[in-house]
Amino acid sequence: MNDCNKSMQEESKRACLLLNNDKSEYLGILENLAKPVILLTGDHRVQELNCAAVELFRGLKSIGADGCGKRDGLETIPWLTEEVTRFRADCKQKELFIKEFHMDQGSLSFEVEIFRISDANRTLVFLNDITEYTRVEEALRESERRLRALTNATQDAIVFMDDQGYIVYWNHVAEEIFGYTSEEALGRELHKFIVPEKYFAAFSQGFSRFRQTGQGDLLNQVLELSALRNDGTEFPIELSLSAIQIKGCWHATGVIRDISARKKSQEQLRKLSQAIEQSSSTVLITDLSGNVEYVNPKFQELTGYTLPEVIGKNPRILKSGEKMLEDYQRMWKTITSGKEWRGEFHNRKKNGTLFWESASIAPVKDKDGQITHFVAVKEDITERKLAQKLLREQNEKMQTELEMAAKVQRELLPVALAVKSNVTFAWRFKPSIYISGDMLNIFPLDQTHIGFYILDVMGHGISAALKAITLNYFLKPTKFQSLGSKEYAGIGAYDDAMLSPSLTLELLNERFTDESLINLCTVFYGIIDTEQSLLTYARAGHCPPLLVRQSGGVKELCEGGPVMGISKKISYKNYTVKLYPDDRICLYTDGIIEAQDQQSLPYTKERLRKLICENDGKFDINELAEEVLRDVNRHMDNVESKDDLALFVIKYDGG
């Protein structure tokens, strides 16, 4: 409450003390008071109203009085009765509250004071008119709200500093920029928490002058300085200071903007400008009509045109005439629609030399999204185009050679046995690329022995395929003796050596093993004795074939030794199994069982085994081989195989 209101309250207290003495002369004093005074009896009825109270109630339309009574017809005042009742119930000696009265011409605000008169259980009520004070306070509050709304709506920090250098106002943007809440900042000396130490001396000297004169070198300017955040980091700001005199003392208002983003953008722009100037690519900027406004030094170096020669000109001065008009029209349509265009130009230098450029042309837009310029970034790709041409020619040549090699490799695969026998076969062969590291074959060794094998050279492509073809060459009966070895020379009869799968693998391993361990190889080599109905085989790390019995059983031919190519000293053993009519031998490479689906899950040997068992007897061996390959492809579901696929099914028809 202001000083005037305090004075009215003191006056009320003195009047109450006088009335407690119950002297009639003091009633006259109350009567002459300028403020409304009401004296209530013990049952809250009006005993006395002074002139000011009578005037007040006469002007009120909605006071809510009832009955007839003293002075102006008042007997009770309901709203006052309620307050006095609570007042007495709480056994208070004094009560103070605000009451508003609504009149036709406006509202009146009163500060109501209630005092207990001790001798007669009466109550004395004073009404202090505070209407004007209320209006002034509300106007001040409204002014403060507007000021706060204005300062909070700005994007800048606003800080008020008094004549002692203490913060007296700190808006929400200042909280965000500096990291101090208003509660933390108010009352603190400005220079002790947001001013970097390097400015201390200048601040102290300048502020001393400002306090005395309201003048300073920093006033009414926009300056770029540094400030400190709550975490101690220094950052760039833009500062504008102004002075205001209050009660003879100079105060300062600071408008502060965090320009970190601007500084960062400026630095990025500087780097970009430097990068463009020093770029190994040509950069060209044109206006909306396509006339050149800027080219970087690389453009001048590449084309031979100087900056004055191209400014204001159209880039068509570089045209070689090889690009169609429609191509330029499509390019122009793309960039004028706001999109980026990428393509190549076969242009001509100032000296007439032709060169290739890869270009990216994009529109430059203003803040409203309107196109203002076009920028082209181009790279000299002449050498690349020549290299691409040579590479394309080499690829075409290699493609032709690979296709020929693939054709040769497929021609090496078995078509039919050269002699009549009770053995039939079917195969499926699918390289991951043109040629494969997988090979298979079947051939007669004599009138009663049929040899067959399947092999998988580790790796893919030409190297693996060449080794597979070489192994295939030496496994032919007519070339077998050319393997040669000291061990072989001691065997004696060629026929005996030729009919030993284990010896065959040992001779191959010795011949083709080196220390590099390149192109290791797995092989399954078997010989069917059609007279004795026996299968003799040796296995060098290859996937175990499945022997499917006509009776329904399945035997996995898993006995064997390690892969070929690890060491020349590896020995292999022969294993023998009895064959019965309609038995089937299913050989395969790991590409079959390791073929992956969309989730990288393999096909698996178990699935292959199940498929063969479920379809045994339903299909002939050719149909069975086809069904296996179809099932593998279904599993892969359009996923390209990473490995070669080879499947070899042999049926023994009986002796």
Stockholm file with secondary structure:
# STOCKHOLM 1.0

chainA/1-655         MNDCNKSMQEESKRACLLLNNDKSEYLGILENLAKPVILLTGDHRVQELNCAAVELFRGLKSIGADGCGKRDGLETIPWLTEEVTRFRADCKQKELFIKEFHMDQGSLSFEVEIFRISDANRTLVFLNDITEYTRVEEALRESERRLRALTNATQDAIVFMDDQGYIVYWNHVAEEIFGYTSEEALGRELHKFIVPEKYFAAFSQGFSRFRQTGQGDLLNQVLELSALRNDGTEFPIELSLSAIQIKGCWHATGVIRDISARKKSQEQLRKLSQAIEQSSSTVLITDLSGNVEYVNPKFQELTGYTLPEVIGKNPRILKSGEKMLEDYQRMWKTITSGKEWRGEFHNRKKNGTLFWESASIAPVKDKDGQITHFVAVKEDITERKLAQKLLREQNEKMQTELEMAAKVQRELLPVALAVKSNVTFAWRFKPSIYISGDMLNIFPLDQTHIGFYILDVMGHGISAALKAITLNYFLKPTKFQSLGSKEYAGIGAYDDAMLSPSLTLELLNERFTDESLINLCTVFYGIIDTEQSLLTYARAGHCPPLLVRQSGGVKELCEGGPVMGISKKISYKNYTVKLYPDDRICLYTDGIIEAQDQQSLPYTKERLRKLICENDGKFDINELAEEVLRDVNRHMDNVESKDDLALFVIKYDGG
#=GR chainA/1-655 SS CCHHHHHHHHHHHHHHHHHHTTCHHHHHHHHTCSSCEEEECTTSCEEEECHHHHHHHHHCSCCCCEEEEHHHHEEECHHHHHHHHHHHHTTCSEEEEEEEEEETTEEEEEEEEEEEETTTTEEEEEEEECHHHHHHHHHHHHHHHHHHHHHHHSSSEEEEECTTSBEEEECHHHHHHHSCCHHHHTTSBGGGTTSCGGGHHHHHHHHHHHHHHSCCTTBTSEEEEEEECTTSCEEEEEEEEEEEEETTEEEEEEEEEECHHHHHHHHHHHHHHHHHHHCSSEEEEECTTCCEEEECHHHHHHHCCCHHHHTTSCGGGGBCSCSCHHHHHHHHHHHHTTCCEEEEEEEECTTSCEEEEEEEEEEEECTTSCEEEEEEEEEECHHHHHHHHHHHHHHHHHHHHHHHHHHHHHHTSCCSCSSCCSEEEEEEEECSSSSCSEEEEEEESSSSEEEEEEEEESSCHHHHHHHHHHHHHHTSGGGGGGGCCHHHHTTCCHHHHHTCHHHHHHHHHHHHCCTTCCSCEEEEEEEEETTTTEEEEEEEBCCCCEEECTTSCEEECCCCBCCBTSCTTCCCCCEEEECCTTEEEEEECHHHHTCBCTTCCBCCHHHHHHHHHHHBTTBCHHHHHHHHHHHHHHHHTTCCCSSCEEEEEEEECCC
#=GC SS_cons         CCHHHHHHHHHHHHHHHHHHTTCHHHHHHHHTCSSCEEEECTTSCEEEECHHHHHHHHHCSCCCCEEEEHHHHEEECHHHHHHHHHHHHTTCSEEEEEEEEEETTEEEEEEEEEEEETTTTEEEEEEEECHHHHHHHHHHHHHHHHHHHHHHHSSSEEEEECTTSBEEEECHHHHHHHSCCHHHHTTSBGGGTTSCGGGHHHHHHHHHHHHHHSCCTTBTSEEEEEEECTTSCEEEEEEEEEEEEETTEEEEEEEEEECHHHHHHHHHHHHHHHHHHHCSSEEEEECTTCCEEEECHHHHHHHCCCHHHHTTSCGGGGBCSCSCHHHHHHHHHHHHTTCCEEEEEEEECTTSCEEEEEEEEEEEECTTSCEEEEEEEEEECHHHHHHHHHHHHHHHHHHHHHHHHHHHHHHTSCCSCSSCCSEEEEEEEECSSSSCSEEEEEEESSSSEEEEEEEEESSCHHHHHHHHHHHHHHTSGGGGGGGCCHHHHTTCCHHHHHTCHHHHHHHHHHHHCCTTCCSCEEEEEEEEETTTTEEEEEEEBCCCCEEECTTSCEEECCCCBCCBTSCTTCCCCCEEEECCTTEEEEEECHHHHTCBCTTCCBCCHHHHHHHHHHHBTTBCHHHHHHHHHHHHHHHHTTCCCSSCEEEEEEEECCC
//
